[in-house]
Amino acid sequence: MGATGIAIIIAYVLVMIGVGYWSMKKTKSVGDFFLGGRSIGPWMSAFAYGTTYFSAVLLIGYAGKLGWGFGIHTMWIVIGNAIVGSLLAWWILGSRTRTMTARLNSMTMPDFLSARFNSKPLKMVGALIVFVFLVPYSASVYTGLSYLFGTCFHIPYMYALGFMALLTGVYLIMGGYFALTVTDLIRGIVELFGVTIMVYFLASHVGGFSEATHNLLKPENAPALYNPAKPGAPAGWITLWSLVLLTSFGPWGLPQMVQKFYSIKSKDYIKSAMIVCTLFSLLMAFGGYYTGALTHLYAPKDPAMMEVLKTNNIDNLMPTFLSNHTPASISIVIILLVFSASMSSLSSLVLVSSSAIAMDLYAGIIRPKASKETTMLLMRVLCAVFVAVSLYIALRRPLFIVDLMALAWGALAGSFAAPYIYGLFWRRTTAAGASAGMLTGLLITVGFYMLKGQPWIAPAGALAIVVPFIVVPVVSLMTQPPSKEIVSKAFSDGKA
């Protein structure tokens, strides 16, 4: 598979770079670079959301660690991702976000909070949180894909990381968000085809879907749920439901996900995007987690997989599984599937993080009169910087892939979900309430990790999302109401 697989990957890469070059000619302003000029159609918006949602973190990290730990019970995460993370997110947030952000002329999450609450400190703190915590998330995606490349192509981990970083930087720096959405549509089609082939092939070799599912329902195939928790670790059901909440409700406050609502061409397209995105998410989440659960039916007969589990190198479980139990043709499809998912997530992360510094801090606070050419140049430079920092963290391999992502999602969603959602729907929300909610979410995530350690990352992230929804209204009601001018501007019934 080596030479053929590499040739296919190279051809795929050339297509992505070609799209980046073509998109560069259409990118003439900061708005074009970051939001595609708010002119993205429903299908492209839906695929952009879905492919950003699911990356190598799902298909390698989450599928391996959670599929092995909780087995078929990860289907609760699948249901949450499809219904809460996709369907309800588009239904509840999509139209209101598109209208209000256009009315306030805001293009980023920190920019929206600043305009909605008339608070520059919110913009500054929000921008720093975005930049700092998107780095470990990006590193987790690099790590997951590099494990797969190393196992399937025998490419050293460091070289695989370098290749990914270079590719992400080149085509994104050229074309920005427009390049991202065009390639997301291509990648989304590849992902749907790949995940269908992967599940069908792997299930058929263990008795078919019905028999495999029956066997996976046995308690011994969900050890993390049925076995007593280790001393100092939360019970299995706490971790599972924390992950359901974190990965399903968390996207409501993630800047790289909310960005897709900003950029859609019209709120009239929301319904179409919602339906497409929900179906895409259901299939992708099911494929990833079901394949991870199937490791229980393959591992006992595979010495290499048992060795991975014995050494607790859980991030390498899925690459070993897929490499050992799929023929060359299927392996290439799966690699393209994971590669496609990861490229989209990485691109969104890099774009949003660079905007936090270039648009929110530099052009928004430090030099408000900076030219669009200077701001766009700075964004392109910062894209490269963000890729380099993420690469450095991935080379050091500080945590399991799942833990890196859970830490990042907990901090980001905990900081932004409550201020953002209350800001959209409740006129009485104040800057003090939004600030208190943001800091509460951040402190819970970081504090729990420092005090309790790695086993509590997912429960801490879930708690960090929930608690600010209590803090924001309490503090808002205790502080001076926002001015009528601010509220009128945000909630005006006039056209955006």
C-alpha positions in Angstrom: 0.0 0.0 0.0 2.9 2.3 0.7 3.7 3.8 -2.8 0.1 3.8 -4.0 -1.2 5.3 -0.9 1.4 8.0 -0.8 0.7 8.8 -4.5 -3.0 9.2 -3.7 -2.3 11.4 -0.8 0.0 13.6 -2.9 -2.7 13.9 -5.6 -5.2 14.9 -2.9 -2.7 17.5 -1.5 -2.2 19.1 -4.9 -6.0 19.5 -5.3 -6.1 21.2 -1.9 -3.3 23.6 -2.8 -4.9 24.3 -6.2 -8.1 25.3 -4.4 -6.1 27.5 -2.1 -4.4 29.3 -5.0 -7.8 29.8 -6.8 -9.4 31.1 -3.6 -6.5 33.6 -3.1 -7.6 35.5 -6.1 -11.1 35.9 -4.6 -9.8 37.0 -1.2 -9.6 40.8 -1.2 -10.5 41.9 2.3 -10.3 40.8 5.9 -14.0 39.8 5.7 -13.3 37.7 2.7 -10.3 36.0 4.4 -12.1 35.2 7.7 -15.8 34.8 6.7 -15.8 34.4 2.9 -17.6 37.7 2.7 -20.6 36.2 4.5 -21.7 34.7 1.2 -21.3 30.9 1.9 -24.3 28.7 0.8 -26.1 26.1 2.9 -24.3 23.0 1.7 -20.9 24.5 2.1 -21.8 25.9 5.5 -23.1 22.5 6.7 -20.1 20.6 5.5 -17.8 23.3 7.0 -19.5 22.8 10.4 -19.5 19.0 10.2 -15.9 18.6 9.0 -14.7 21.0 11.7 -16.7 19.0 14.3 -15.1 15.6 13.5 -11.4 15.2 13.0 -8.6 12.7 13.8 -9.4 13.4 17.5 -12.7 11.5 17.0 -11.6 8.9 14.5 -8.3 8.1 16.3 -8.3 9.4 19.9 -11.9 9.3 20.9 -12.8 6.2 18.9 -9.9 4.3 20.4 -9.9 5.3 24.0 -13.7 5.7 24.5 -14.6 2.8 22.1 -12.3 0.5 24.1 -13.4 1.9 27.5 -17.2 2.2 27.0 -17.9 0.0 24.0 -21.3 0.3 22.3 -22.4 2.8 25.1 -20.6 5.5 23.2 -23.8 5.6 21.0 -25.1 8.1 23.7 -22.3 10.4 22.5 -23.4 9.8 18.9 -27.0 10.8 19.7 -25.9 13.9 21.6 -23.5 15.0 18.8 -26.2 14.7 16.1 -29.2 16.1 18.0 -27.7 18.7 20.4 -24.3 19.4 18.7 -25.8 19.8 15.2 -29.6 19.9 14.9 -30.4 22.1 17.9 -27.3 24.2 17.5 -28.3 25.2 14.0 -32.0 25.5 14.9 -31.6 27.6 18.0 -28.4 29.6 17.3 -28.0 29.8 13.6 -30.5 32.5 12.5 -30.1 34.7 15.6 -26.3 34.6 15.3 -26.3 35.4 11.6 -28.6 38.4 12.1 -27.1 39.9 15.3 -23.5 39.5 14.2 -24.2 41.3 10.9 -26.1 44.0 12.8 -23.2 44.5 15.2 -20.7 44.1 12.4 -18.7 41.5 14.4 -16.7 38.7 12.8 -15.3 36.8 15.8 -16.5 35.6 19.1 -14.5 38.1 21.1 -15.6 40.9 18.7 -19.3 39.9 19.2 -19.0 39.9 23.0 -17.3 43.3 22.9 -19.9 44.8 20.7 -22.9 43.2 22.4 -21.8 44.3 25.9 -19.8 47.4 25.0 -16.7 46.1 26.7 -13.1 46.1 25.3 -11.8 44.0 28.2 -14.1 41.2 27.1 -12.6 41.3 23.6 -9.0 41.3 25.0 -9.6 38.4 27.5 -11.7 36.5 25.0 -9.0 36.8 22.3 -6.3 35.5 24.6 -8.4 32.5 25.7 -9.1 31.6 22.0 -5.5 31.7 21.1 -4.1 29.9 24.1 -6.6 27.0 24.2 -7.0 26.4 20.5 -3.3 25.5 20.4 -3.6 22.2 22.4 -6.7 21.3 20.4 -4.8 21.8 17.2 -1.9 19.8 18.7 -4.3 16.9 19.4 -5.4 16.8 15.8 -1.8 16.7 14.6 -1.0 14.0 17.0 -3.9 11.7 16.0 -3.2 12.0 12.3 0.6 11.5 12.7 0.0 8.2 14.6 -2.1 7.0 11.6 0.5 8.0 9.0 3.2 6.4 11.1 1.4 3.1 11.4 0.1 2.8 7.8 3.0 4.4 5.9 5.8 3.8 8.4 6.6 7.5 8.2 8.3 8.8 11.3 6.1 10.7 13.7 8.1 13.9 13.4 8.1 13.9 9.6 4.3 13.2 9.4 3.7 16.2 11.7 5.9 18.4 9.6 4.1 17.4 6.4 0.7 18.2 8.0 1.8 21.5 9.4 3.3 22.7 6.1 0.2 21.7 4.1 -2.2 23.4 6.5 -0.2 26.6 6.5 0.3 26.8 2.7 -3.2 26.5 1.5 -4.9 28.3 4.3 -2.5 31.3 4.2 -3.3 31.6 0.5 -7.1 31.4 0.5 -8.5 31.8 4.0 -12.1 30.9 4.8 -13.2 30.7 1.2 -10.5 28.1 0.5 -11.6 26.3 3.7 -15.3 26.0 2.7 -14.6 24.9 -0.8 -12.2 22.2 0.3 -14.6 21.2 3.2 -17.2 20.3 0.6 -14.7 18.0 -1.2 -13.5 16.6 2.1 -17.0 16.0 3.4 -17.9 13.8 0.4 -14.7 11.8 1.0 -15.5 11.4 4.6 -19.1 10.2 4.1 -17.9 7.6 1.5 -14.9 6.6 3.7 -16.8 6.1 7.0 -19.5 4.0 5.2 -17.0 1.7 3.7 -15.0 1.4 7.0 -18.0 0.4 9.1 -19.4 -2.0 6.6 -16.1 -3.8 6.0 -15.1 -4.1 9.7 -18.6 -5.2 10.9 -18.9 -7.8 8.1 -15.8 -9.6 9.3 -17.2 -10.2 12.8 -20.5 -11.7 11.9 -22.2 -8.6 10.4 -23.8 -5.6 12.0 -26.5 -7.4 14.0 -24.2 -10.0 15.5 -21.4 -7.6 16.2 -23.8 -5.2 18.0 -25.2 -8.1 20.0 -21.7 -9.1 21.2 -20.8 -5.5 22.0 -23.7 -5.2 24.4 -22.1 -7.7 26.8 -20.8 -6.0 30.0 -17.2 -7.3 29.4 -17.0 -5.1 26.3 -17.5 -1.9 28.3 -14.9 -2.2 31.1 -14.7 1.5 32.0 -18.5 1.6 32.6 -18.9 -1.6 34.6 -15.6 -2.0 36.5 -15.1 -0.1 39.7 -13.4 3.3 39.2 -9.7 3.5 40.1 -8.8 5.4 43.3 -9.0 9.1 42.7 -10.8 8.7 39.3 -14.5 9.5 38.7 -17.0 6.6 38.2 -17.3 5.4 34.6 -20.9 6.7 34.1 -19.7 10.2 35.3 -17.0 10.3 32.7 -19.3 9.0 29.9 -22.1 11.5 30.5 -19.6 14.3 31.0 -18.3 13.5 27.5 -21.8 13.5 26.1 -22.3 17.0 27.4 -18.8 18.2 26.6 -18.9 17.0 22.9 -22.6 17.8 22.3 -23.3 21.1 24.1 -19.7 22.3 24.0 -19.8 23.2 20.3 -22.4 25.9 21.1 -19.7 27.9 22.6 -16.7 27.0 20.4 -15.5 30.0 18.3 -14.5 27.8 15.3 -18.0 26.2 15.2 -20.0 29.4 15.8 -18.0 31.0 12.9 -20.1 28.9 10.5 -23.3 30.8 11.6 -21.6 34.1 10.9 -20.6 33.3 7.4 -23.7 31.8 5.9 -25.2 33.9 3.1 -28.7 34.3 4.5 -30.7 33.1 7.5 -33.1 31.7 4.9 -30.5 29.0 4.3 -30.3 27.9 8.0 -32.9 25.1 7.7 -31.2 23.4 4.7 -27.8 23.6 6.4 -29.3 22.2 9.6 -30.7 19.1 7.9 -27.5 18.4 5.9 -25.2 19.0 8.9 -27.3 16.7 11.2 -27.2 13.8 8.8 -23.5 14.3 8.2 -22.8 14.4 12.0 -24.9 11.3 12.7 -23.1 9.2 10.1 -19.6 10.5 11.1 -20.1 10.1 14.8 -21.6 6.7 14.5 -18.9 5.5 12.2 -16.1 6.7 14.5 -17.5 5.4 17.8 -18.9 2.1 16.4 -15.5 1.3 14.8 -13.8 2.1 18.1 -16.2 -0.3 19.9 -15.3 -3.1 17.4 -11.8 -3.2 18.8 -13.2 -5.5 21.5 -14.1 -8.1 18.9 -10.7 -7.9 17.1 -8.1 -7.2 19.9 -8.3 -10.6 21.6 -7.1 -12.3 18.4 -4.5 -9.6 17.5 -1.2 -9.7 19.4 -0.2 -6.2 18.1 -3.4 -4.6 19.4 -3.0 -6.4 22.8 0.5 -5.1 23.0 -0.7 -1.6 22.4 -3.3 -2.0 25.3 -0.7 -3.7 27.5 1.7 -0.7 27.2 -1.2 1.7 27.6 -0.4 3.4 24.3 -4.1 3.9 23.7 -3.6 6.6 21.0 -2.1 4.0 18.8 -4.9 1.5 19.1 -7.0 2.6 16.2 -4.1 3.0 13.8 -2.9 -0.5 14.6 -6.5 -1.9 14.3 -7.1 -0.3 10.9 -3.7 -1.1 9.6 -3.9 -4.8 10.6 -7.5 -5.5 9.6 -8.2 -3.7 6.4 -6.8 -4.4 2.9 -4.8 -1.8 1.0 -7.8 -0.4 -0.9 -9.9 0.1 2.2 -6.9 1.4 4.2 -6.4 4.2 1.6 -10.0 5.2 1.8 -9.8 5.3 5.6 -6.6 7.3 5.6 -8.2 9.8 3.2 -11.2 9.9 5.5 -9.1 10.8 8.6 -6.8 13.1 6.6 -9.8 15.0 5.2 -11.5 15.4 8.6 -8.3 16.5 10.2 -7.4 19.1 7.6 -10.7 20.8 7.9 -10.5 21.0 11.7 -6.9 22.2 11.6 -7.8 24.9 9.1 -10.7 26.3 11.2 -8.6 26.2 14.3 -5.7 28.1 12.7 -8.0 30.7 11.1 -9.9 31.4 14.3 -6.8 31.6 16.5 -5.0 34.0 14.1 -8.1 36.2 14.0 -8.0 36.5 17.8 -4.7 38.3 17.7 -4.8 40.1 14.3 -8.5 41.2 14.3 -9.5 41.3 18.0 -6.3 42.5 19.7 -4.2 44.3 17.0 -6.9 45.9 14.8 -9.5 45.9 17.5 -7.6 47.4 20.5 -3.9 48.2 19.8 -4.3 49.9 16.4 -8.0 50.4 15.6 -7.1 52.3 12.4 -4.9 49.6 11.0 -5.3 49.1 7.2 -7.1 46.0 5.9 -3.8 45.1 4.1 -1.8 45.2 7.3 -4.5 43.2 9.2 -4.7 40.5 6.5 -0.9 40.2 6.3 -0.7 39.8 10.1 -3.4 37.1 10.0 -1.4 35.2 7.4 1.8 35.5 9.5 -0.1 34.4 12.6 -1.5 31.4 10.8 2.1 30.2 10.3 3.0 31.0 14.0 0.0 29.1 15.3 0.9 26.1 13.2 4.4 26.2 14.5 3.4 26.4 18.2 0.9 23.5 17.7 3.6 21.5 16.0 5.9 22.1 19.0 3.3 20.9 21.5 2.4 17.8 19.4 6.1 16.8 19.2 6.3 16.8 23.0 3.2 14.5 23.3 2.1 15.9 26.7 -1.2 14.1 27.2 -3.5 11.5 25.5 -5.2 12.9 22.4 -8.6 12.8 24.2 -7.3 14.7 27.2 -5.8 17.5 25.0 -9.1 18.0 23.3 -11.2 17.8 26.4 -9.1 20.4 28.1 -9.3 22.8 25.2 -13.1 22.2 24.7 -13.8 22.6 28.4 -11.9 25.9 28.6 -13.3 27.4 25.4 -16.9 26.3 25.7 -16.9 27.0 29.5 -15.6 30.5 28.8 -17.9 31.4 25.9 -21.1 29.4 25.8 -23.1 31.2 28.5 -22.0 34.8 27.7 -22.7 34.1 24.0 -26.1 32.5 24.4 -27.4 34.9 27.0 -26.1 37.7 24.8 -28.1 36.4 21.9 -31.4 36.0 23.7 -31.5 37.9 27.0 -31.6 41.7 26.9 -30.8 42.1 30.6 -27.4 40.4 30.3 -24.6 42.7 31.5 -20.9 43.0 30.7 -20.2 42.1 34.4 -22.4 39.0 34.1 -20.7 37.9 30.8 -17.2 38.5 32.4 -18.1 36.5 35.5 -19.4 33.7 33.4 -16.3 33.7 31.2 -13.9 33.6 34.1 -15.9 31.0 36.0 -15.8 28.5 33.1 -12.1 29.1 32.6 -11.2 28.7 36.3 -13.2 25.5 36.7 -11.5 23.8 33.8 -8.0 24.8 34.7 -8.5 24.5 38.5 -10.0 21.0 38.3 -7.1 19.8 36.1 -4.5 21.3 38.4 -6.1 19.9 41.6 -7.6 16.5 40.3 -5.4 15.7 37.4 -6.0 13.9 34.1 -8.9 11.6 35.1 -11.1 14.6 35.9 -10.6 16.6 32.6 -13.9 15.6 31.0 -16.1 16.1 34.2 -14.3 19.4 34.7 -15.1 20.5 31.2 -18.8 19.6 31.5 -19.0 21.4 34.8 -17.3 24.4 33.3 -20.0 24.6 30.6 -23.0 24.3 33.0 -22.0 26.5 36.0 -21.6 29.8 34.0 -25.3 29.5 32.9 -26.1 30.1 36.6 -23.4 32.7 37.2 -24.2 35.0 34.2 -27.9 35.7 35.1 -27.1 36.0 38.9 -24.4 38.6 38.4 -26.4 40.4 35.6 -29.3 40.9 37.9 -27.1 42.2 40.7 -25.4 44.8 38.4 -26.6 47.9 36.5 -28.7 47.0 33.5 -27.1 47.7 30.1 -27.9 50.9 28.4 -30.9 51.1 26.1 -28.7 52.1 23.2 -26.6 48.9 23.4 -29.7 46.7 23.7 -31.5 48.5 20.9 -28.6 48.1 18.6 -28.3 44.4 19.2 -32.0 43.5 19.2 -33.3 46.0 16.7 -36.2 44.7 14.6 -34.8 46.5 11.5 -32.9 44.7 8.8 -29.3 43.8 9.6 
